Structures are given as C-alpha cells and as structure tokens.
Amino acid sequence: MKTLYLDVFSGLSGDMFLGAMLDLGLGLDHLERELAKLGVEGYHLHASRAKRFQIEGTKFDVHLGRPHEHEHQHQHEPEHEHARAYSDIRQLIARSGLSEWAKTKATAVFERLAVAEGKIHGQPAAQVHFHEVGAVDSIVDIVGACVALEFFGRPRVLASALVDGSGWMDCAHGRFPIPAPATLEILAARGAPISQCDEPHELITPTGAALLAEFVETFGPMTEFVPERIGFGVGGRENKTRPNVVRAILGRSAAAAAHDWETDTVAVLETNLDDASPEWLGHFMDKVMAAGALDVCLTPAQMKKNRPGVLLTVLCAPAEADKFSEWMLRHTSAFGVRRTVAQRRKLRRRFRAVQTPYGEVSVKIGELDGQVVQTAPEYESCRKLSEEKNVPLKTVYEAALAAAQSASHPTPE
C-alpha cells in the first residue's frame, strides 16, 4: 500500500512539510496552479536548496507581495494585518476550485487549530481569530499540504514518535513553555504521544501538529516498510542539537493489505444509561447529529441490579470529543463518559446522479481497489421524489439502485 512516512525527529512545521513534498517530486508549478484556485492574492512561492548540519533539502517559503518585494520586508508581516477568522477561512476553502477531498481535509486541519485556540481562549471555534495561524502563508501551508498528498495519490501516512523542544517561547499568549499551547491541545485531542528533547526551541508548530493529527494513522518506528523515494524539508532555524529538517519517505507498507481504502481517526464516546427519558435521548440524538457528529446510536444493555438500559455511543472527530462529551454530561443522565480513539477504514466514495422514471436521484458509490462494492441511493433525494410523485419510498429506492447498476454495467452494443 502506498505510504508516506514522516520522520519528525526534529519536529514539523507547515513549510517544512511542503519543502519535503517538493523534495519528493511535487512540482512547484503544480502547487501554484492548485493554490490559485483559492483566489487569494498578494503572495508568491519560493523553493530553494538549503543545508542544515550538512543535510541538504528543499526550503519552502511564502513571500507576501509581488516577486522581489520580499527583499524589502520581513517574510512574515505583522500577524494582525492578515488575521482571519476560522469561519472566513472555511468559506474561502469551500468557495475554491479545489477538489472535494482537498477542501474536506484542509477544512479539517483548520478545524483542529480552531478548536484548540477556542479552548485556550474560551470561545467557539467559528469565532476564533488565529494568531500564529490564519495569515496567507499558513493558509498556503495547510491547503498546499492537502494538494501535495493528493498529488502523491493520497497515501497512507505514518510518522515517527513526536519530539518537541523544551524551554520557553514568545507567542501571542505571551511567554509560554514549550510545547506551544495550541500544539499541545491539538496533540492531546488526537491522543498523540509526545516527548521533549533538550533543544531550546519550538520544534512542532501548531500547523505541524494539526497536519500530523489529521493525517497520521500511527506514530512509531517503521515496520516492514519498503522505501522508494526520500525527501528532506528544511526549516528556517539552525538548531543546536539536531538538523532542522523533516525526512519524508515515500514507499509501500509491505505488511499492510494492498487496498486503496481511505483511513481516518475518530473519537468514540460511550456511556451506559438506565434512568434517561426516551424523549431526552431522542432529542439528544437530533441535537448532536445537527452539530456535526459522525454518528450516534443507542444499544440495549442489561445493567446492574437487573435494570434494562441503553449504551449511548457518539462518533465524532477527535477535535470535537470534548464538546460532545460535555453535551452527553449536560443533556443526558450520564455521570461519566468513556472516550477512545479508533482508526477507520473507509471505501473511496463518489456520488453519481442517475435518472429514474420518477426523476433524478443522487447515489453514493463505494469503491475498493477500483471495484464498486457498495451502492446506496441518498435518502433525502429519494424521499423528495417519493413525496413529489406520490409513490412509495421503496419504489424510488429500487429504481435508483437499478439505474445505478445499469450505468455501472452498460449493455454492449
């Protein structure tokens, strides 16, 4: 299975990640074309060869203004001039001409940052105005990272154990110990293990942490991994104890099944209830699904003292686990919530519009290794036609399935 292994022995930042991707073979012109779909102006990209501790790789930079203007200005202008709210960034990405996968992943990375900053400042994620992130260069780093992974075929992503520096840093929150507050919140929400070394600098930035939390399946040493290409992304600092580079290794996981399924990580929240009103639980299910939970279910359970009860389970993005845990405690009779992090394997999905005798229906197609293994008409699409044409929902559903199967296996001429 195509795999990208990130050797983050010296931490990770967004520009280091993109430097490594360029070193692996991502074309700068391709990156520029895809980023142009955001419609953001006032910057240009620069890639050069650089060395740290005699390790040579690609140094990636985002310069504000037109080419050659950066010689007369600091690379990163004052952040307040370019700060953006998460809600604005989300809309910017949604309106862009990027692929749906890149839009989804870039938004998810920013979501992790927004949730972390919101928790630190005590405000909803949508209202967060970024400090260290949110400027044009950070938008480029995050969206560019998604573009790069798509360029390499959306590989499975693994990483070494995470290492950050120690000591103190100056940030928007004042003088603060390393790891940075947002970095620590992001990694904590993901459940990613982290160690510190004696390097007296920040090694993992919040942007780097968000990329790792979103894309990396597991953290640890390489196991039965076949390297094919190796690239180095160079950072902007001369460290004291280790080269300021990230090593990216593109290859194949020999031990993994050679399937092209997609992977991600979800939080599983559970609580056992034997005294909750059915009306409360029904309302709670509607509320959490409307707020963005991935799934919620009630499972019958036999509890202590022979009481019949239910197991309430909520699946959500790891970054939203605290929010939904709080909701479970506030809106049900729960006194505690169990939380685990689970890896998912998902079929590659696409949507197709099919024509039925009753009208057009949207159908979800699930593929594994290039073969269609699941076909599911979208409920709302079928329900709408069922009501408009006054026919049973089952009839519309069956017609959509037949149309989808016919489109997948056309009759030979």
C-alpha positions in Angstrom: 0.0 0.0 0.0 1.4 3.4 -1.0 2.6 5.0 2.3 4.3 8.3 3.3 6.4 8.0 6.4 7.3 11.3 8.2 10.5 11.1 10.3 9.8 14.0 12.6 12.9 13.6 14.8 13.3 17.4 14.6 9.6 18.4 14.7 7.4 19.7 11.9 6.0 23.0 10.6 3.9 23.6 7.5 6.7 25.0 5.4 9.0 22.0 6.3 6.2 19.6 5.2 5.8 21.3 1.9 9.6 21.5 1.5 9.8 17.8 1.9 6.9 17.2 -0.6 8.7 19.3 -3.2 11.9 17.4 -2.5 10.0 14.2 -3.1 8.9 15.4 -6.6 5.9 17.7 -6.1 6.1 20.3 -8.8 6.2 23.9 -7.7 4.2 24.9 -10.8 1.5 22.3 -9.9 1.3 23.6 -6.3 1.0 27.2 -7.6 -1.8 26.2 -10.0 -3.8 24.4 -7.3 -3.3 27.2 -4.8 -4.5 29.7 -7.3 -7.9 28.1 -7.1 -8.3 29.7 -3.6 -8.5 33.1 -5.2 -6.0 34.5 -2.6 -3.6 37.1 -3.9 -0.7 39.1 -2.6 1.9 36.3 -2.2 4.3 34.2 -4.2 6.1 30.9 -3.5 9.8 30.3 -3.3 11.7 27.0 -3.2 15.5 26.7 -2.8 18.2 24.3 -1.8 19.5 24.6 1.7 21.5 22.7 4.3 21.2 22.1 8.0 24.0 20.1 9.7 25.2 19.2 6.2 21.8 17.6 5.3 20.6 19.2 2.1 16.9 19.5 1.2 14.3 21.9 -0.1 13.5 25.2 1.8 10.0 26.4 1.1 8.8 29.9 1.7 5.8 32.0 1.2 6.6 35.7 0.5 4.0 38.3 0.8 3.6 40.8 -2.0 4.9 40.6 -5.6 8.1 38.8 -6.5 11.3 40.6 -5.3 9.3 42.8 -2.8 10.4 40.4 0.0 13.9 41.8 -0.1 12.5 45.0 1.5 10.2 43.4 4.0 10.2 40.7 6.7 9.0 37.4 5.4 6.1 37.3 7.9 4.4 40.7 8.2 2.7 41.6 11.5 0.0 38.9 12.0 -2.8 41.3 12.9 -2.7 42.7 9.4 -3.5 39.3 7.9 -5.5 37.5 10.7 -8.6 35.7 9.6 -11.5 34.1 11.5 -11.9 30.4 11.1 -15.4 30.9 9.7 -13.9 33.1 6.9 -11.2 30.5 6.1 -13.8 27.8 5.9 -15.8 29.8 3.4 -12.7 30.6 1.4 -11.9 26.9 1.1 -15.5 25.9 0.3 -15.8 28.5 -2.5 -12.5 27.5 -4.1 -12.0 25.3 -7.1 -10.0 22.7 -5.2 -11.1 19.0 -5.3 -13.7 18.0 -2.7 -11.1 15.8 -0.9 -8.6 18.7 -0.6 -11.4 21.0 0.6 -12.6 18.5 3.2 -9.1 17.8 4.5 -7.9 21.4 4.6 -11.0 22.4 6.5 -10.5 19.5 8.9 -6.9 20.7 9.6 -8.1 24.2 10.3 -10.9 22.8 12.4 -8.3 21.2 14.7 -6.5 24.6 15.0 -9.7 26.5 15.7 -10.9 24.0 18.3 -7.6 24.2 20.1 -7.4 28.0 20.0 -11.1 28.2 21.1 -10.5 26.0 24.1 -7.5 28.1 25.1 -9.4 31.4 24.8 -12.8 30.1 25.9 -14.7 30.8 22.7 -16.5 28.8 19.9 -14.2 27.6 17.1 -16.1 29.6 14.5 -15.3 32.8 16.2 -11.6 32.2 16.6 -9.3 34.7 15.0 -6.0 33.0 14.6 -2.7 34.5 15.9 0.1 32.2 14.8 -2.0 30.8 12.0 -4.5 32.4 9.7 -2.1 34.5 7.6 -1.7 33.9 3.9 1.4 31.8 4.4 -0.3 29.5 6.8 -3.3 29.1 4.6 -0.9 28.2 1.8 0.9 25.7 4.0 -2.2 23.8 5.0 -4.0 23.8 1.7 -0.7 23.1 0.0 -0.2 20.1 2.2 -3.5 18.7 1.1 -2.7 19.4 -2.6 0.7 17.6 -2.1 -0.9 14.5 -0.6 -3.4 14.3 -3.4 -0.6 14.7 -5.9 1.0 11.6 -4.4 -2.2 9.6 -4.6 -3.5 10.2 -1.1 -1.0 7.7 0.5 -1.4 6.2 3.9 0.5 8.5 6.3 2.6 7.2 9.2 5.1 9.1 11.4 7.8 8.5 13.9 7.4 9.4 17.6 6.8 13.1 18.1 9.6 15.2 19.6 9.3 18.8 20.6 11.9 21.1 22.2 11.9 22.5 25.7 12.3 25.8 27.4 10.3 28.9 26.6 8.9 30.7 23.6 7.3 34.1 22.8 3.9 33.7 21.2 0.6 35.5 21.0 -0.2 34.2 24.5 2.9 35.8 26.0 6.0 34.0 27.1 5.0 30.4 27.4 6.7 27.0 28.0 7.2 24.7 25.0 5.2 22.9 23.6 3.0 25.9 22.5 -0.5 25.9 24.0 -2.2 25.2 20.7 0.3 22.5 19.7 -0.3 20.7 23.0 -4.2 21.0 22.7 -4.1 19.6 19.2 -2.0 16.6 20.1 -4.0 15.9 23.3 -7.2 15.9 21.3 -5.8 13.4 18.9 -4.2 11.3 21.7 -0.8 11.5 20.1 2.2 10.7 22.3 4.9 13.4 22.6 8.4 13.6 24.1 10.7 16.6 24.7 14.4 16.9 24.0 17.0 19.4 25.1 16.7 21.6 22.0 15.8 25.0 23.4 13.4 25.9 20.7 9.9 25.0 19.5 10.1 22.1 17.0 6.4 21.3 16.4 4.3 24.3 15.4 0.5 24.3 15.7 0.2 23.9 12.0 2.6 21.0 12.0 0.7 19.4 14.9 -2.6 19.8 13.1 -1.3 18.2 9.9 0.1 15.3 12.0 -3.2 14.9 13.9 -5.3 14.9 10.8 -3.3 12.6 8.5 -1.1 10.3 10.5 -2.6 6.9 11.3 0.0 5.7 13.8 3.2 7.1 15.5 6.2 4.8 15.9 9.1 3.2 14.1 9.0 1.9 10.5 7.8 -1.7 10.4 8.1 -3.8 7.2 8.2 -0.6 5.2 9.8 -0.5 1.7 11.3 3.0 1.0 11.2 4.2 -2.6 11.9 7.9 -2.5 13.3 10.1 0.2 12.9 13.9 0.6 14.1 16.5 3.1 12.2 19.6 4.1 14.4 22.3 5.6 13.3 24.6 8.4 14.4 28.2 8.9 16.4 27.7 12.1 19.9 26.4 12.9 19.2 24.1 15.8 21.8 23.4 18.5 21.3 19.6 18.8 19.8 18.3 15.6 19.3 19.4 12.0 16.2 21.4 11.5 14.8 19.1 8.8 11.9 16.6 8.4 12.6 13.5 6.4 9.7 12.3 4.3 9.9 8.7 2.9 7.5 7.6 0.1 7.2 3.9 -0.3 5.0 0.9 0.5 3.9 -0.8 3.6 4.8 -4.5 3.0 2.8 -5.7 5.9 -0.4 -3.8 5.1 -3.0 -5.2 2.8 -2.7 -3.6 -0.6 -6.0 -1.9 -0.6 -6.8 1.6 -1.7 -9.3 2.4 1.1 -9.2 5.7 2.9 -8.3 6.0 6.5 -9.0 8.4 9.3 -9.3 8.6 13.1 -12.5 9.1 15.1 -13.3 9.5 18.8 -15.7 7.0 20.3 -17.7 8.4 23.2 -19.8 6.0 25.3 -21.9 6.0 28.4 -24.4 3.5 30.0 -27.7 4.9 31.0 -30.6 3.2 32.9 -32.5 6.3 34.0 -32.7 8.5 31.0 -36.1 9.5 29.5 -36.6 8.3 25.9 -37.7 11.8 25.0 -34.3 13.2 26.2 -32.4 10.7 24.2 -34.3 11.3 21.1 -33.8 15.0 21.4 -30.1 14.4 22.1 -29.6 12.3 19.0 -31.1 15.0 16.8 -29.0 17.7 18.5 -25.6 16.0 18.2 -26.2 15.0 14.6 -27.2 18.5 13.6 -24.0 19.8 15.4 -21.7 17.6 13.2 -21.3 14.3 15.0 -20.5 11.5 12.6 -23.0 9.0 14.1 -25.0 8.4 17.3 -26.7 5.2 18.3 -28.5 3.6 21.3 -27.8 -0.1 22.0 -30.0 -2.1 24.5 -27.9 -3.1 27.6 -28.6 -5.1 30.7 -27.2 -3.2 33.6 -26.5 -3.6 37.3 -29.4 -4.5 39.6 -31.1 -6.2 36.6 -32.1 -2.9 35.2 -32.7 -2.6 31.4 -30.7 0.3 30.0 -29.0 1.6 26.9 -25.5 2.2 25.7 -25.3 5.7 24.2 -22.5 5.9 21.6 -21.3 9.1 19.8 -18.8 9.0 16.9 -17.1 12.3 16.2 -13.9 14.0 15.0 -11.2 13.7 17.8 -11.1 17.5 17.8 -14.7 17.7 18.9 -14.6 14.9 21.5 -14.6 17.4 24.4 -17.6 19.3 23.1 -19.7 16.2 22.7 -18.6 14.7 26.0 -19.8 17.9 27.7 -23.1 17.6 25.8 -23.5 14.0 27.0 -23.0 15.1 30.6 -25.3 18.1 30.3 -28.2 16.7 28.2 -28.5 13.1 29.5 -28.4 11.5 32.9 -24.8 10.4 32.5 -22.3 10.8 35.3 -19.3 9.9 33.1 -18.2 9.4 29.5 -15.7 6.8 28.2 -13.6 8.0 25.4 -11.4 6.1 23.0 -9.7 6.9 19.7 -10.3 4.4 16.8 -8.9 4.1 13.3 -11.4 3.7 10.4 -11.0 2.1 7.0 -13.4 3.6 4.5 -14.4 2.9 0.9 -13.4 5.6 -1.5 -16.6 7.4 -2.2 -18.1 9.3 -5.1 -21.6 10.5 -6.0 -23.5 10.0 -9.2 -26.8 11.4 -10.4 -28.9 8.7 -12.0 -32.2 9.1 -13.9 -35.2 7.1 -12.8 -38.9 7.2 -14.0 -39.6 9.5 -11.1 -36.7 11.9 -11.6 -33.0 12.3 -10.8 -31.6 10.6 -7.7 -28.2 11.1 -6.1 -26.4 7.8 -5.5 -23.4 7.2 -3.3 -20.8 4.8 -4.8 -18.3 3.0 -2.6 -15.2 1.5 -4.3 -12.4 -0.7 -3.1 -9.4 -1.4 -5.3 -11.1 0.1 -8.3 -14.3 -2.1 -7.9 -17.7 -0.9 -6.9 -18.7 -2.8 -3.7 -21.5 -0.6 -2.3 -24.2 1.4 -4.0 -26.6 3.5 -1.8 -29.2 5.9 -3.0 -29.3 9.0 -0.9 -32.3 9.0 1.4 -33.2 12.7 1.1 -33.0 12.6 -2.6 -35.4 9.5 -2.7 -37.7 11.0 -0.1 -38.2 14.2 -2.0 -39.2 12.3 -5.2 -41.4 9.9 -3.2 -43.4 12.9 -1.8 -43.5 14.8 -5.1 -44.6 11.8 -7.2 -46.7 10.2 -4.5 -45.0 6.8 -4.8 -43.6 4.6 -2.1 -40.1 5.4 -0.9 -39.1 1.8 -1.5 -40.1 2.1 -5.2 -37.9 5.1 -5.7 -35.1 3.5 -3.9 -35.2 0.3 -6.0 -35.4 2.4 -9.2 -32.4 4.3 -8.3 -30.4 1.1 -7.5 -31.4 -0.4 -10.8 -30.4 2.8 -12.7 -27.0 2.9 -10.9 -26.3 -0.7 -11.6 -27.2 -0.2 -15.3 -24.9 2.8 -15.5 -22.1 0.7 -14.0 -22.7 -2.2 -16.4 -23.9 -0.7 -19.7 -25.4 -3.1 -22.2 -22.9 -4.0 -25.0 -23.8 -2.6 -28.4 
